[in-house]
Amino acid sequence: MTLLTLSFLFPTQKAEDVLRWMFQVKENGNTQVEPNTIAFTSVCDAWSKSNESDAVERVYGLIDWMNELSDSGHTDVRPNEYTYNCLLTAIARSKDPKKANKAMVVLRHIQSDHNLSVNMFNYNNVLSACAYTHGSTTDRFNAIKVAIQIMEEAIDKSTLDDRLNVTFGIFFQACANLMKNESEKAKIEKIVEAVFHQSCEKGQVDTKLLLQFRKAATQQLYLKIFGRYETFPRINIHDIPRAWKENVVQLRNM
């Protein structure tokens, strides 16, 4: 039975205990037991999705342990971008009103490490941390600033193989959640419009994105873009130009 299986069968603490037991067995000479990066990352993943209040601290602790092992010569126990993505997931799911900035710090760490490469999952989790920030007006406005910056970076780094429609959608979800009313939405109207046009130019518009954009846009902006459609205000994915949706990954694969 692998540790990955154990992380599903047992509570997160039990999975971590098994990981520690595996490492102890290896240290005692059993070379058939290999607690490597995959094993550690699977436990980080379990903690990140556990909804435990200390999940972020637990993942940080495991990453610190991995770094200590790596520094002492265990080169097969080095945290990778997927390990750090577990940390980003834990941060995004936490109730910390400052989590947008904390997620940004983790992303910057990944970018600064020449052994790691940022992927779209990393960007999406930072955007999710922004989208589900709950706190003061200052916290919300700070989170939207982070979301705008990360969206620009994600677009710049994306490739045709990335599910960029998901990334655009999370960004619009952040705009809808953080900018509560029409007056707040109006403050970022030009940015929301520009990002929507980018999603169209890149052929990344799908049904879910249309719904998320509608929630993020002011009534005036939504009318400006879709008011000419006969079905307005109900816009169907079949109504929009094919070029707007032609590069959505699942549609292209079909």
C-alpha positions, -999 to 999 in steps of 0.1 A, spaced: 0 0 0 14 34 -10 14 65 11 -8 81 -14 -34 54 -7 -30 59 30 -36 96 27 -70 88 14 -78 60 38 -66 77 70 -71 112 86 -44 137 77 -25 133 111 -24 95 106 -10 99 71 17 122 84 24 97 112 28 69 86 52 92 67 73 97 98 73 59 104 84 52 68 113 76 72 123 60 105 122 25 89 144 37 61 169 52 85 170 18 103 182 2 71 151 -9 51 159 4 17 126 -8 3 109 21 20 114 54 1 97 85 16 104 107 -14 90 140 -27 58 122 -40 52 107 -6 56 140 12 36 159 -14 7 135 -11 5 142 27 8 180 20 -21 175 -4 -42 157 22 -36 185 47 -43 212 22 -78 198 15 -86 188 51 -103 221 62 -83 218 95 -76 252 110 -39 245 112 -36 231 77 -14 259 65 10 255 94 11 217 88 21 220 52 47 246 61 61 222 86 63 194 61 80 216 36 105 228 62 112 191 70 117 183 33 142 212 30 161 200 60 163 165 46 174 179 12 201 201 27 214 170 46 218 150 14 184 134 8 181 148 -28 150 126 -34 131 147 -8 131 181 -24 98 202 -25 87 209 -60 61 232 -75 34 207 -68 44 206 -31 42 244 -30 9 242 -48 -5 222 -19 6 251 4 -11 276 -19 -43 254 -18 -42 254 20 -38 292 21 -66 297 -4 -89 275 16 -80 292 49 -101 320 66 -71 343 69 -81 378 56 -45 384 46 -43 352 26 -39 370 -8 -6 385 3 5 352 19 -2 334 -13 17 360 -33 47 355 -10 47 317 -18 44 324 -55 74 347 -54 94 321 -36 86 296 -63 97 321 -90 129 329 -72 140 292 -69 159 281 -100 149 245 -93 112 253 -96 89 265 -124 56 282 -119 26 265 -135 -10 276 -141 -22 257 -110 0 280 -89 -15 311 -105 -50 298 -101 -45 291 -64 -33 326 -58 -63 339 -76 -85 317 -55 -70 331 -24 -79 365 -36 -114 355 -47 -124 340 -14 -108 367 9 -132 378 36 -124 408 57 -124 445 59 -128 468 29 -90 473 30 -85 435 28 -108 431 -1 -93 460 -20 -58 446 -14 -69 412 -26 -83 427 -59 -49 444 -65 -31 411 -61 -57 394 -84 -51 420 -111 -13 417 -109 -15 378 -109 -39 378 -138 -15 398 -159 14 375 -151 -7 344 -158 -17 357 -193 19 366 -201 32 331 -191 4 310 -205 6 286 -234 -20 271 -257 -20 239 -236 -30 257 -204 -67 258 -194 -66 296 -193 -104 297 -194 -103 285 -158 -78 312 -149 -99 339 -165 -130 325 -147 -113 326 -112 -103 362 -119 -138 373 -127 -150 354 -96 -125 374 -76 -139 407 -91 -175 396 -84 -167 386 -48 -145 414 -38 -162 443 -54 -196 441 -38 -218 467 -56 -220 487 -87 -200 516 -74 -171 493 -64 -173 474 -97 -172 507 -116 -137 513 -101 -123 483 -120 -147 483 -150 -119 492 -175 -97 464 -162 -126 438 -163 -134 448 -198 -98 446 -209 -94 411 -194 -126 399 -210 -114 411 -244 -82 392 -238 -101 360 -230 -120 365 -263 -88 371 -283 -72 340 -268 -104 319 -276 -109 310 -239 -145 318 -233 -167 290 -220 -202 288 -204 -189 292 -169 -167 321 -178 -197 339 -193 -216 335 -160 -186 347 -140 -180 377 -162 -217 387 -159 -213 388 -121 -181 407 -123 -192 433 -148 -212 464 -141 -247 465 -158 -234 491 -181 -204 470 -192 -225 439 -197 -250 459 -218 -221 474 -238 -207 440 -248 -238 418 -251 -267 443 -256 -268 437 -293 -276 400 -289 -312 389 -294 -312 367 -264 -299 395 -240 -295 393 -211 -293 355 -213 -262 348 -234 -256 313 -245 -223 298 -254 -237 291 -289 -245 328 -294 -209 341 -292 -184 340 -321 -165 308 -325 -132 326 -323 -140 335 -287 -141 299 -276 -120 279 -301 -90 275 -278 -108 262 -247 -88 230 -241 -117 206 -237 -134 219 -269 -102 218 -289 -96 182 -278 -131 172 -289 
